[in-house]
Amino acid sequence: MSDEFNKKKHTFFMANRETAEISGVTDVDSFNEEEITAVTDYGEMMIKGSGLQVEALDLETGVLKIGGNVAAVVYTERKVSKSKFGRLFS
């Protein structure tokens, strides 16, 4: 089965650049008042702004709710580190 079929549905809803609800979140790598880095099956999602807060995180349902002044949202590919065995043959 392809990895595409195993991906969680991912949505991003934002209201007035002040609150957002994100689904399909598998982890939160880091957060502070200026940046929140969430992990989804579609890559890392960096939310930048000021006064950012994680208001709720439920990893069972994959829902992240944030508040604050959102200035930018950036997606990047998540780099998967190779195992020691995999590095021997690359």
N, CA, C and O atoms as a GROMACS GRO file, in nm:
protein
  360
    1MET      N    1   0.084  -0.117   0.000
    1MET     CA    2   0.000   0.000   0.000
    1MET      C    3   0.089   0.124   0.000
    1MET      O    4   0.189   0.128   0.072
    2SER      N    5   0.056   0.222  -0.077
    2SER     CA    6   0.133   0.345  -0.089
    2SER      C    7   0.121   0.430   0.037
    2SER      O    8   0.020   0.426   0.107
    3ASP      N    9   0.227   0.509   0.065
    3ASP     CA   10   0.223   0.600   0.179
    3ASP      C   11   0.113   0.704   0.165
    3ASP      O   12   0.063   0.755   0.265
    4GLU      N   13   0.074   0.737   0.040
    4GLU     CA   14  -0.032   0.835   0.018
    4GLU      C   15  -0.162   0.790   0.083
    4GLU      O   16  -0.240   0.874   0.129
    5PHE      N   17  -0.188   0.659   0.086
    5PHE     CA   18  -0.313   0.609   0.143
    5PHE      C   19  -0.310   0.610   0.295
    5PHE      O   20  -0.416   0.609   0.359
    6ASN      N   21  -0.191   0.614   0.355
    6ASN     CA   22  -0.178   0.611   0.500
    6ASN      C   23  -0.173   0.749   0.564
    6ASN      O   24  -0.170   0.761   0.686
    7LYS      N   25  -0.171   0.854   0.483
    7LYS     CA   26  -0.161   0.989   0.536
    7LYS      C   27  -0.293   1.032   0.601
    7LYS      O   28  -0.402   1.004   0.551
    8LYS      N   29  -0.278   1.102   0.716
    8LYS     CA   30  -0.396   1.160   0.782
    8LYS      C   31  -0.442   1.282   0.703
    8LYS      O   32  -0.359   1.354   0.647
    9LYS      N   33  -0.571   1.305   0.700
    9LYS     CA   34  -0.626   1.425   0.636
    9LYS      C   35  -0.572   1.547   0.710
    9LYS      O   36  -0.568   1.550   0.832
   10HIS      N   37  -0.532   1.648   0.633
   10HIS     CA   38  -0.474   1.770   0.691
   10HIS      C   39  -0.554   1.892   0.646
   10HIS      O   40  -0.572   1.914   0.526
   11THR      N   41  -0.601   1.970   0.743
   11THR     CA   42  -0.670   2.095   0.712
   11THR      C   43  -0.613   2.207   0.798
   11THR      O   44  -0.555   2.182   0.904
   12PHE      N   45  -0.630   2.329   0.750
   12PHE     CA   46  -0.584   2.447   0.822
   12PHE      C   47  -0.690   2.555   0.807
   12PHE      O   48  -0.714   2.604   0.697
   13PHE      N   49  -0.753   2.592   0.918
   13PHE     CA   50  -0.855   2.697   0.918
   13PHE      C   51  -0.807   2.810   1.009
   13PHE      O   52  -0.768   2.787   1.124
   14MET      N   53  -0.811   2.932   0.956
   14MET     CA   54  -0.768   3.047   1.035
   14MET      C   55  -0.876   3.155   1.030
   14MET      O   56  -0.939   3.177   0.927
   15ALA      N   57  -0.896   3.221   1.144
   15ALA     CA   58  -0.994   3.330   1.153
   15ALA      C   59  -0.924   3.458   1.196
   15ALA      O   60  -0.861   3.464   1.301
   16ASN      N   61  -0.935   3.560   1.112
   16ASN     CA   62  -0.885   3.694   1.143
   16ASN      C   63  -0.737   3.698   1.180
   16ASN      O   64  -0.693   3.789   1.251
   17ARG      N   65  -0.660   3.602   1.133
   17ARG     CA   66  -0.516   3.592   1.164
   17ARG      C   67  -0.490   3.586   1.314
   17ARG      O   68  -0.380   3.618   1.358
   18GLU      N   69  -0.590   3.544   1.393
   18GLU     CA   70  -0.576   3.541   1.538
   18GLU      C   71  -0.592   3.402   1.598
   18GLU      O   72  -0.530   3.371   1.699
   19THR      N   73  -0.674   3.320   1.537
   19THR     CA   74  -0.693   3.183   1.586
   19THR      C   75  -0.686   3.088   1.468
   19THR      O   76  -0.721   3.124   1.355
   20ALA      N   77  -0.640   2.967   1.494
   20ALA     CA   78  -0.633   2.866   1.388
   20ALA      C   79  -0.658   2.729   1.447
   20ALA      O   80  -0.624   2.701   1.562
   21GLU      N   81  -0.717   2.643   1.364
   21GLU     CA   82  -0.736   2.503   1.399
   21GLU      C   83  -0.676   2.420   1.287
   21GLU      O   84  -0.709   2.438   1.170
   22ILE      N   85  -0.588   2.329   1.325
   22ILE     CA   86  -0.514   2.249   1.228
   22ILE      C   87  -0.541   2.102   1.258
   22ILE      O   88  -0.528   2.059   1.372
   23SER      N   89  -0.579   2.026   1.156
   23SER     CA   90  -0.599   1.882   1.174
   23SER      C   91  -0.487   1.807   1.103
   23SER      O   92  -0.417   1.864   1.019
   24GLY      N   93  -0.472   1.682   1.137
   24GLY     CA   94  -0.368   1.599   1.077
   24GLY      C   95  -0.231   1.618   1.140
   24GLY      O   96  -0.130   1.582   1.082
   25VAL      N   97  -0.228   1.676   1.260
   25VAL     CA   98  -0.102   1.700   1.330
   25VAL      C   99  -0.060   1.572   1.402
   25VAL      O  100  -0.139   1.513   1.477
   26THR      N  101   0.064   1.529   1.379
   26THR     CA  102   0.115   1.409   1.444
   26THR      C  103   0.208   1.441   1.560
   26THR      O  104   0.233   1.356   1.645
   27ASP      N  105   0.260   1.565   1.565
   27ASP     CA  106   0.350   1.606   1.673
   27ASP      C  107   0.370   1.757   1.666
   27ASP      O  108   0.344   1.820   1.564
   28VAL      N  109   0.416   1.814   1.775
   28VAL     CA  110   0.460   1.954   1.777
   28VAL      C  111   0.607   1.950   1.818
   28VAL      O  112   0.640   1.913   1.931
   29ASP      N  113   0.695   1.990   1.725
   29ASP     CA  114   0.839   1.986   1.752
   29ASP      C  115   0.881   2.093   1.850
   29ASP      O  116   0.959   2.067   1.942
   30SER      N  117   0.829   2.214   1.833
   30SER     CA  118   0.868   2.324   1.921
   30SER      C  119   0.763   2.434   1.915
   30SER      O  120   0.686   2.444   1.820
   31PHE      N  121   0.763   2.516   2.019
   31PHE     CA  122   0.674   2.633   2.017
   31PHE      C  123   0.725   2.738   2.114
   31PHE      O  124   0.780   2.707   2.220
   32ASN      N  125   0.707   2.862   2.075
   32ASN     CA  126   0.730   2.977   2.162
   32ASN      C  127   0.638   3.089   2.113
   32ASN      O  128   0.553   3.064   2.027
   33GLU      N  129   0.652   3.207   2.164
   33GLU     CA  130   0.559   3.315   2.128
   33GLU      C  131   0.575   3.363   1.984
   33GLU      O  132   0.487   3.432   1.933
   34GLU      N  133   0.686   3.326   1.918
   34GLU     CA  134   0.711   3.372   1.782
   34GLU      C  135   0.699   3.264   1.675
   34GLU      O  136   0.685   3.296   1.557
   35GLU      N  137   0.705   3.137   1.714
   35GLU     CA  138   0.700   3.030   1.614
   35GLU      C  139   0.650   2.899   1.674
   35GLU      O  140   0.692   2.859   1.783
   36ILE      N  141   0.562   2.833   1.601
   36ILE     CA  142   0.514   2.699   1.638
   36ILE      C  143   0.549   2.608   1.521
   36ILE      O  144   0.516   2.639   1.406
   37THR      N  145   0.616   2.496   1.549
   37THR     CA  146   0.649   2.400   1.445
   37THR      C  147   0.570   2.272   1.470
   37THR      O  148   0.596   2.200   1.567
   38ALA      N  149   0.474   2.245   1.382
   38ALA     CA  150   0.391   2.125   1.392
   38ALA      C  151   0.431   2.027   1.283
   38ALA      O  152   0.476   2.067   1.176
   39VAL      N  153   0.416   1.899   1.312
   39VAL     CA  154   0.450   1.794   1.216
   39VAL      C  155   0.320   1.733   1.164
   39VAL      O  156   0.232   1.696   1.242
   40THR      N  157   0.310   1.722   1.031
   40THR     CA  158   0.197   1.654   0.968
   40THR      C  159   0.254   1.549   0.873
   40THR      O  160   0.374   1.546   0.849
   41ASP      N  161   0.169   1.464   0.820
   41ASP     CA  162   0.213   1.366   0.721
   41ASP      C  163   0.253   1.432   0.590
   41ASP      O  164   0.312   1.367   0.504
   42TYR      N  165   0.222   1.560   0.574
   42TYR     CA  166   0.254   1.633   0.452
   42TYR      C  167   0.375   1.723   0.469
   42TYR      O  168   0.406   1.802   0.380
   43GLY      N  169   0.444   1.714   0.582
   43GLY     CA  170   0.564   1.793   0.608
   43GLY      C  171   0.551   1.873   0.736
   43GLY      O  172   0.448   1.870   0.803
   44GLU      N  173   0.658   1.946   0.768
   44GLU     CA  174   0.654   2.033   0.884
   44GLU      C  175   0.583   2.162   0.848
   44GLU      O  176   0.593   2.212   0.736
   45MET      N  177   0.512   2.214   0.944
   45MET     CA  178   0.435   2.337   0.925
   45MET      C  179   0.484   2.437   1.029
   45MET      O  180   0.470   2.415   1.149
   46MET      N  181   0.541   2.548   0.982
   46MET     CA  182   0.590   2.651   1.073
   46MET      C  183   0.492   2.769   1.070
   46MET      O  184   0.465   2.826   0.964
   47ILE      N  185   0.441   2.803   1.186
   47ILE     CA  186   0.350   2.916   1.199
   47ILE      C  187   0.428   3.024   1.271
   47ILE      O  188   0.475   3.004   1.384
   48LYS      N  189   0.442   3.140   1.207
   48LYS     CA  190   0.521   3.249   1.264
   48LYS      C  191   0.431   3.367   1.295
   48LYS      O  192   0.332   3.391   1.227
   49GLY      N  193   0.467   3.439   1.401
   49GLY     CA  194   0.388   3.555   1.439
   49GLY      C  195   0.433   3.611   1.572
   49GLY      O  196   0.551   3.603   1.606
   50SER      N  197   0.340   3.667   1.647
   50SER     CA  198   0.371   3.721   1.779
   50SER      C  199   0.261   3.682   1.876
   50SER      O  200   0.144   3.670   1.839
   51GLY      N  201   0.300   3.662   2.000
   51GLY     CA  202   0.204   3.623   2.103
   51GLY      C  203   0.138   3.489   2.076
   51GLY      O  204   0.026   3.465   2.120
   52LEU      N  205   0.208   3.400   2.004
   52LEU     CA  206   0.150   3.270   1.969
   52LEU      C  207   0.138   3.180   2.092
   52LEU      O  208   0.227   3.178   2.177
   53GLN      N  209   0.028   3.108   2.100
   53GLN     CA  210   0.003   3.015   2.210
   53GLN      C  211  -0.060   2.888   2.156
   53GLN      O  212  -0.144   2.892   2.067
   54VAL      N  213  -0.018   2.775   2.212
   54VAL     CA  214  -0.087   2.649   2.184
   54VAL      C  215  -0.203   2.643   2.282
   54VAL      O  216  -0.183   2.628   2.402
   55GLU      N  217  -0.324   2.655   2.230
   55GLU     CA  218  -0.442   2.655   2.316
   55GLU      C  219  -0.490   2.514   2.346
   55GLU      O  220  -0.542   2.487   2.454
   56ALA      N  221  -0.473   2.423   2.249
   56ALA     CA  222  -0.512   2.283   2.270
   56ALA      C  223  -0.436   2.195   2.171
   56ALA      O  224  -0.412   2.235   2.057
   57LEU      N  225  -0.400   2.077   2.217
   57LEU     CA  226  -0.334   1.977   2.132
   57LEU      C  227  -0.387   1.841   2.170
   57LEU      O  228  -0.375   1.799   2.285
   58ASP      N  229  -0.446   1.771   2.074
   58ASP     CA  230  -0.496   1.636   2.095
   58ASP      C  231  -0.434   1.547   1.988
   58ASP      O  232  -0.480   1.547   1.873
   59LEU      N  233  -0.331   1.472   2.024
   59LEU     CA  234  -0.262   1.389   1.926
   59LEU      C  235  -0.343   1.267   1.885
   59LEU      O  236  -0.318   1.208   1.780
   60GLU      N  237  -0.441   1.227   1.967
   60GLU     CA  238  -0.528   1.115   1.928
   60GLU      C  239  -0.613   1.152   1.807
   60GLU      O  240  -0.629   1.073   1.715
   61THR      N  241  -0.667   1.274   1.808
   61THR     CA  242  -0.749   1.320   1.695
   61THR      C  243  -0.666   1.397   1.594
   61THR      O  244  -0.710   1.419   1.481
   62GLY      N  245  -0.545   1.440   1.634
   62GLY     CA  246  -0.457   1.514   1.544
   62GLY      C  247  -0.494   1.660   1.530
   62GLY      O  248  -0.461   1.722   1.428
   63VAL      N  249  -0.562   1.718   1.631
   63VAL     CA  250  -0.608   1.856   1.622
   63VAL      C  251  -0.522   1.947   1.710
   63VAL      O  252  -0.499   1.919   1.828
   64LEU      N  253  -0.474   2.056   1.650
   64LEU     CA  254  -0.398   2.159   1.719
   64LEU      C  255  -0.474   2.290   1.706
   64LEU      O  256  -0.513   2.329   1.596
   65LYS      N  257  -0.495   2.359   1.819
   65LYS     CA  258  -0.560   2.490   1.817
   65LYS      C  259  -0.460   2.591   1.870
   65LYS      O  260  -0.398   2.571   1.975
   66ILE      N  261  -0.445   2.702   1.796
   66ILE     CA  262  -0.350   2.805   1.837
   66ILE      C  263  -0.418   2.941   1.841
   66ILE      O  264  -0.522   2.963   1.778
   67GLY      N  265  -0.357   3.033   1.915
   67GLY     CA  266  -0.403   3.171   1.920
   67GLY      C  267  -0.284   3.263   1.911
   67GLY      O  268  -0.170   3.221   1.931
   68GLY      N  269  -0.309   3.389   1.882
   68GLY     CA  270  -0.203   3.488   1.869
   68GLY      C  271  -0.214   3.560   1.736
   68GLY      O  272  -0.312   3.543   1.664
   69ASN      N  273  -0.114   3.640   1.704
   69ASN     CA  274  -0.112   3.714   1.578
   69ASN      C  275  -0.030   3.636   1.476
   69ASN      O  276   0.093   3.632   1.486
   70VAL      N  277  -0.095   3.575   1.379
   70VAL     CA  278  -0.027   3.493   1.279
   70VAL      C  279   0.022   3.582   1.165
   70VAL      O  280  -0.057   3.654   1.104
   71ALA      N  281   0.152   3.575   1.137
   71ALA     CA  282   0.212   3.655   1.029
   71ALA      C  283   0.243   3.570   0.906
   71ALA      O  284   0.237   3.621   0.794
   72ALA      N  285   0.276   3.441   0.926
   72ALA     CA  286   0.314   3.356   0.812
   72ALA      C  287   0.294   3.210   0.846
   72ALA      O  288   0.304   3.169   0.962
   73VAL      N  289   0.266   3.132   0.742
   73VAL     CA  290   0.257   2.986   0.754
   73VAL      C  291   0.344   2.928   0.644
   73VAL      O  292   0.326   2.960   0.526
   74VAL      N  293   0.440   2.843   0.682
   74VAL     CA  294   0.535   2.787   0.585
   74VAL      C  295   0.539   2.636   0.602
   74VAL      O  296   0.548   2.585   0.714
   75TYR      N  297   0.532   2.564   0.490
   75TYR     CA  298   0.547   2.419   0.491
   75TYR      C  299   0.685   2.382   0.438
   75TYR      O  300   0.734   2.442   0.343
   76THR      N  301   0.747   2.283   0.501
   76THR     CA  302   0.872   2.227   0.452
   76THR      C  303   0.863   2.076   0.456
   76THR      O  304   0.786   2.020   0.534
   77GLU      N  305   0.940   2.010   0.372
   77GLU     CA  306   0.945   1.864   0.375
   77GLU      C  307   1.016   1.820   0.502
   77GLU      O  308   1.120   1.875   0.536
   78ARG      N  309   0.960   1.724   0.570
   78ARG     CA  310   1.024   1.670   0.690
   78ARG      C  311   1.133   1.575   0.647
   78ARG      O  312   1.110   1.483   0.569
   79LYS      N  313   1.252   1.598   0.698
   79LYS     CA  314   1.365   1.512   0.665
   79LYS      C  315   1.364   1.392   0.757
   79LYS      O  316   1.368   1.406   0.879
   80VAL      N  317   1.360   1.274   0.697
   80VAL     CA  318   1.362   1.150   0.774
   80VAL      C  319   1.506   1.104   0.781
   80VAL      O  320   1.569   1.080   0.677
   81SER      N  321   1.558   1.090   0.901
   81SER     CA  322   1.697   1.047   0.913
   81SER      C  323   1.707   0.899   0.882
   81SER      O  324   1.620   0.819   0.920
   82LYS      N  325   1.813   0.864   0.813
   82LYS     CA  326   1.835   0.724   0.778
   82LYS      C  327   1.890   0.650   0.898
   82LYS      O  328   1.960   0.707   0.982
   83SER      N  329   1.859   0.522   0.905
   83SER     CA  330   1.915   0.439   1.010
   83SER      C  331   2.064   0.421   0.985
   83SER      O  332   2.113   0.450   0.875
   84LYS      N  333   2.137   0.374   1.085
   84LYS     CA  334   2.280   0.348   1.067
   84LYS      C  335   2.303   0.252   0.952
   84LYS      O  336   2.396   0.269   0.874
   85PHE      N  337   2.219   0.151   0.942
   85PHE     CA  338   2.231   0.052   0.835
   85PHE      C  339   2.210   0.118   0.699
   85PHE      O  340   2.283   0.090   0.604
   86GLY      N  341   2.112   0.206   0.690
   86GLY     CA  342   2.083   0.275   0.564
   86GLY      C  343   2.195   0.368   0.522
   86GLY      O  344   2.222   0.384   0.403
   87ARG      N  345   2.263   0.430   0.621
   87ARG     CA  346   2.374   0.520   0.589
   87ARG      C  347   2.495   0.445   0.537
   87ARG      O  348   2.574   0.501   0.460
   88LEU      N  349   2.511   0.320   0.576
   88LEU     CA  350   2.624   0.240   0.528
   88LEU      C  351   2.619   0.220   0.378
   88LEU      O  352   2.723   0.211   0.312
   89PHE      N  353   2.499   0.212   0.322
   89PHE     CA  354   2.482   0.179   0.181
   89PHE      C  355   2.440   0.298   0.096
   89PHE      O  356   2.398   0.279  -0.018
   90SER      N  357   2.451   0.419   0.147
   90SER     CA  358   2.415   0.534   0.064
   90SER      C  359   2.536   0.614   0.021
   90SER      O  360   2.522   0.714  -0.049
   0.00000   0.00000   0.00000
